[in-house]
Each structure stands twice: as structure tokens, then as C-alpha cells.
């Protein structure tokens, strides 16, 4: 067997440096993050490196909820099935399907309720892994390179929004700058430039303050809304770590939320090991909800992942499982693990139905 290239960063670093030079010596962090993650064949999500797995010994960098417990997808399927029935549709769409684990859990659980499962994923190497995972459902699954003009059905996105490029804003001595990236030897360095950009709310205090704004994630939601409204309609559920606006831009959160993940270790420096580690930022769920509403969608609800899954019967499912399975599923709802940090927002083209996942613990009023 031929081992994958474990150092894709040298060519990627060269390409980013060329981009910086062509741009006059400076690029915004959003452009840097986009190249670091998605540059064809070289970026973190498009190269051949192992990414998803439970243990660092596998060469993986992180584990997502579907990889922790099959009960994640089995429980989410209750909500997806309800949404399919409420919208009169029979197709599920998944953005950024990772290993295909969530798709498998949903397809196994939904049965005849879903006629087709469409995956939109930028990674060719992950697509191949998804195809292997979903072999027994090959008659239902398709992959698309680009968005269609209309989307009908139920959209799911687990840890998708956090990987969308963000712009960095730095307040220094009361003056706002956009933080960008410049070349430094064979690597990169930060450089701030004066900007008219601002966070969506005022940050109290005079202290220096670093934060993110999310135009790409909000544009993604607006584009999704346009396509859902162009067709028969549908719903969407996004699960990710993040906060409502008031918590996101809290005066004490002065270091921002950008974080990298490699071999199950977190670090705050995206300018090193470029292409070899994940780069994420927490989601501003208020911005997501407003982008959806402004584009014509309704917010079905917003809750912690714990409340969402418990509303859908996870506790009962755990009670009927083995101790080992129960232990893994517990991580999905434990407050100090994924239960509280991870949130779920539900969106739909119609508001004439109540989503079961938000029956208790809905925090829409805090967005």
C-alpha cells in the first residue's frame, strides 16, 4: 500500500504565499482559511490525510457525534422523519458528510421514508470513503458538486457551519482592524489593517478585543433559503458548537473562538502546519437565524444538543442499550462534553408545524 502524503503543507504554503503576493502582500483571514481548508487537493478537507476517528493512534484529528455513537443519527432520524412528513417531501440533503457515518445512521433508520439521499461535499477523498460506508444504500445516494437551483426535502449539517471561513476583527486601543495574513520567511504572520467592518453588536469596555464575523456562513444560509423556497419547500437542521450573539460577543470573550484540531489536540494557531489540521470558529447562531429569517425562512427552534436529543427519545434509547453503548451516547448530552456547548437550530419554509426536537428547552428567545 502507498501511504498518503503526510506533509501536504509545503505546496499549499507556496500556493498561499503566491496568493498573498498577487494580492499586494496581505490577504484577509477568511481567504487564508478557505485555502487552508479547501484548496483543491491540498487543503485540509481535500487532501488524503486521515481526519475522523476516535483515537489519535489512528492518525485522526477529531471525532464527531456520529462517530461517538450510532444513537446520534438514530435519534436525529426521528426529527428528520417528522420534518419529511410535515413538508411532504422524501429527500434528505447533507452538507459535509464526513465519513458517511451520519448518512448511514439516517438511512438505516428512515427506511422507505427517504427516496433519495443527496450529499454535497467538496472533498473527493471523503466522497470515496462515504461511498464505501453507504454501499448498501447505493441506490438512494447521490453526490453533487454544486447546488441545484431548487432543494426539496430536509437538510442536515453536523459541524458544517464551524468550518466556514470567518473574518477576524481586532480592536486595539479602541480602533478596529481586520486581521489578515502576510508571508514571513517560508511561513506566515499576522498583520492588522484599519477597517470599517464591525461586529454586529457593540463590545463593552475599552480593552483590546479579538473576534470573528461570519459573512460566508450567513451567505450559505441565505443561499439555502433561496433554494428551499424555489422548490416544494422543506426544513433544515444544523448542529454545531456556538452561542447566541449576546454570548458570542461577550466582553470577556476577548480572544475570539478560532481553534485548530490535530491528533485530538487543540491549539489556537492556524498559521502553522497549514493543511495538516482543522481550523474552526464557533457559530454565531443569532446571525444564522437572522440570515434565515431575512431570506424568508422560519425558525423552528434553537436548543442545546442535549435538550434536542432528549426530546427525540435518546434517554429511552439509551435505557434499552448495553452499558458500553450507553456510556458513549452519554457524551452526546453531558453538559461538560457535547450536551451544552453544541446547539441545534431548526429552519423551515413553513411554520405550521412544531418540531419535536424543540418541545422542551427551546431558547429561540435568546437569539
Secondary structure as GFF3:
##gff-version 3
##sequence-region A 1 367
A	DSSP	alpha_helix	9	22	.	.	.	ID=ss1
A	DSSP	beta_strand	27	28	.	.	.	ID=ss2
A	DSSP	alpha_helix	29	38	.	.	.	ID=ss3
A	DSSP	three_ten_helix	56	58	.	.	.	ID=ss4
A	DSSP	alpha_helix	65	68	.	.	.	ID=ss5
A	DSSP	alpha_helix	71	87	.	.	.	ID=ss6
A	DSSP	beta_strand	91	95	.	.	.	ID=ss7
A	DSSP	alpha_helix	101	110	.	.	.	ID=ss8
A	DSSP	three_ten_helix	111	113	.	.	.	ID=ss9
A	DSSP	beta_strand	116	120	.	.	.	ID=ss10
A	DSSP	alpha_helix	124	133	.	.	.	ID=ss11
A	DSSP	three_ten_helix	135	137	.	.	.	ID=ss12
A	DSSP	beta_strand	141	144	.	.	.	ID=ss13
A	DSSP	beta_strand	153	158	.	.	.	ID=ss14
A	DSSP	three_ten_helix	161	163	.	.	.	ID=ss15
A	DSSP	beta_strand	167	172	.	.	.	ID=ss16
A	DSSP	beta_strand	175	184	.	.	.	ID=ss17
A	DSSP	beta_strand	187	194	.	.	.	ID=ss18
A	DSSP	beta_strand	209	213	.	.	.	ID=ss19
A	DSSP	alpha_helix	215	230	.	.	.	ID=ss20
A	DSSP	beta_strand	234	243	.	.	.	ID=ss21
A	DSSP	alpha_helix	245	248	.	.	.	ID=ss22
A	DSSP	beta_strand	259	262	.	.	.	ID=ss23
A	DSSP	beta_strand	265	267	.	.	.	ID=ss24
A	DSSP	beta_strand	278	280	.	.	.	ID=ss25
A	DSSP	beta_strand	283	284	.	.	.	ID=ss26
A	DSSP	alpha_helix	285	294	.	.	.	ID=ss27
A	DSSP	beta_strand	298	304	.	.	.	ID=ss28
A	DSSP	alpha_helix	305	311	.	.	.	ID=ss29
A	DSSP	alpha_helix	314	319	.	.	.	ID=ss30
A	DSSP	alpha_helix	323	330	.	.	.	ID=ss31
A	DSSP	pi_helix	335	339	.	.	.	ID=ss32
A	DSSP	alpha_helix	340	341	.	.	.	ID=ss33
A	DSSP	beta_strand	342	348	.	.	.	ID=ss34
A	DSSP	three_ten_helix	356	358	.	.	.	ID=ss35
A	DSSP	three_ten_helix	364	366	.	.	.	ID=ss36
###
